[in-house]
Amino acid sequence: MERGHLFDLTAGDERLLEAGMVVHMPPAPRLPGEFGVGVSETAIVTETGCEVLSTLPTAVVVNR
C-alpha cells in the first residue's frame, strides 16, 4: 500500500491491516433532528493487535 493512501473498511472487506499502519476511527452515530455524537480514536496496528494512540479520557460526559 502506498504511503498516505486512504481507504474505508466495510463489512466483507478482505484487505489486511498490517503492522505499522495507523488507522483513524471516527464513528459518529446520528439520529437526524434528535441527536448526534462523534468520537474518534487513532491507533497503530502492531504485530499482536493494536495500540491506541489517543490519550484523551473516554468517559461519556452529558451537558444539559
Residue frames as qw, qx, qy, qz and C-alpha x, y, z in Angstrom:
[[0.000, 0.891, 0.453, 0.000, 0.00, 0.00, 0.00],
 [0.401, 0.513, -0.046, 0.758, 1.37, 3.40, -0.87],
 [0.292, -0.246, -0.483, 0.788, 2.09, 5.83, 1.95],
 [0.165, 0.227, 0.155, -0.947, -0.82, 8.10, 2.83],
 [0.310, -0.168, -0.731, -0.584, -3.40, 6.10, 0.86],
 [0.433, -0.036, 0.478, -0.764, -6.88, 6.35, 2.37],
 [0.412, -0.123, -0.804, -0.410, -9.47, 3.60, 2.31],
 [0.620, -0.285, 0.253, -0.686, -12.65, 2.67, 4.16],
 [0.066, 0.062, -0.994, 0.063, -13.01, -0.74, 5.73],
 [0.649, -0.061, -0.019, -0.758, -16.53, -2.05, 5.32],
 [0.782, -0.084, 0.557, -0.268, -18.30, -5.32, 6.08],
 [0.901, 0.344, 0.262, 0.040, -16.88, -8.07, 3.89],
 [0.292, 0.877, -0.382, 0.013, -13.70, -6.15, 3.06],
 [0.980, -0.080, -0.039, 0.178, -10.85, -8.63, 2.72],
 [0.390, 0.723, -0.348, 0.453, -7.90, -6.21, 2.83],
 [0.769, -0.331, -0.400, 0.372, -5.47, -6.94, 5.62],
 [0.199, -0.953, 0.169, -0.155, -4.28, -4.45, 8.18],
 [0.818, 0.226, -0.325, 0.417, -0.52, -4.73, 8.56],
 [0.606, -0.582, -0.186, 0.509, 1.82, -3.88, 11.43],
 [0.366, -0.161, 0.142, 0.906, 2.86, -0.23, 11.21],
 [0.041, -0.541, -0.524, -0.657, -0.37, 1.03, 9.66],
 [0.029, 0.181, 0.470, -0.863, -2.02, 3.89, 11.52],
 [0.108, -0.507, -0.753, -0.406, -5.81, 3.96, 11.47],
 [0.164, -0.012, 0.271, -0.948, -8.24, 6.70, 12.42],
 [0.150, -0.410, -0.891, -0.122, -11.68, 5.51, 13.50],
 [0.117, 0.008, 0.191, -0.974, -14.25, 8.33, 13.66],
 [0.099, -0.478, -0.859, -0.154, -17.67, 6.73, 14.29],
 [0.128, 0.025, 0.154, -0.979, -20.43, 9.34, 14.50],
 [0.003, 0.462, 0.886, 0.035, -23.88, 7.90, 15.28],
 [0.157, 0.058, 0.007, -0.986, -26.69, 10.30, 14.42],
 [0.143, 0.573, 0.806, -0.034, -30.45, 10.45, 14.55],
 [0.146, 0.313, 0.264, 0.901, -31.35, 13.42, 12.34],
 [0.345, -0.594, -0.215, -0.694, -33.30, 16.07, 14.23],
 [0.795, -0.553, -0.235, -0.080, -32.71, 14.27, 17.54],
 [0.547, -0.748, 0.329, 0.180, -29.03, 13.95, 18.37],
 [0.771, 0.540, -0.279, 0.191, -25.56, 13.31, 17.08],
 [0.609, -0.715, 0.323, 0.118, -22.33, 12.30, 18.73],
 [0.706, 0.608, -0.340, 0.130, -18.85, 11.99, 17.33],
 [0.702, -0.610, 0.346, 0.126, -15.95, 10.14, 18.85],
 [0.624, 0.692, -0.362, 0.032, -12.54, 9.37, 17.47],
 [0.771, -0.492, 0.364, 0.178, -9.64, 7.04, 18.13],
 [0.510, 0.717, -0.472, -0.060, -6.28, 6.78, 16.41],
 [0.839, -0.363, 0.406, 0.010, -4.38, 3.52, 16.70],
 [0.257, 0.620, -0.699, -0.248, -1.34, 1.83, 15.22],
 [0.973, 0.037, -0.138, -0.180, -1.56, -1.78, 14.09],
 [0.261, -0.662, 0.700, -0.057, 1.06, -3.93, 15.84],
 [0.327, 0.251, -0.897, -0.160, 2.28, -7.50, 15.31],
 [0.112, -0.174, -0.933, 0.293, -0.06, -8.66, 18.12],
 [0.013, 0.723, 0.673, -0.155, -3.06, -6.35, 17.73],
 [0.202, 0.751, 0.163, 0.607, -3.16, -2.58, 18.08],
 [0.402, -0.321, -0.395, 0.762, -2.06, 0.26, 20.33],
 [0.037, 0.900, 0.416, 0.122, -4.42, 3.20, 20.84],
 [0.483, 0.208, -0.080, 0.847, -2.52, 6.46, 20.38],
 [0.242, -0.711, -0.197, -0.630, -5.27, 8.78, 21.64],
 [0.365, 0.012, -0.670, 0.647, -4.72, 9.97, 25.21],
 [0.360, -0.301, 0.061, -0.881, -7.98, 11.76, 25.97],
 [0.347, 0.014, 0.812, -0.469, -10.35, 10.23, 28.54],
 [0.202, -0.137, -0.814, -0.527, -13.06, 8.01, 27.07],
 [0.054, 0.411, 0.760, -0.500, -15.74, 8.72, 29.68],
 [0.028, 0.605, 0.587, 0.538, -19.07, 9.99, 28.39],
 [0.100, -0.267, -0.363, 0.887, -19.95, 13.48, 29.58],
 [0.031, 0.665, 0.673, 0.321, -23.51, 14.78, 29.31],
 [0.085, -0.116, -0.182, 0.973, -24.06, 18.54, 29.47],
 [0.005, -0.653, -0.742, -0.152, -27.63, 19.66, 29.98]]
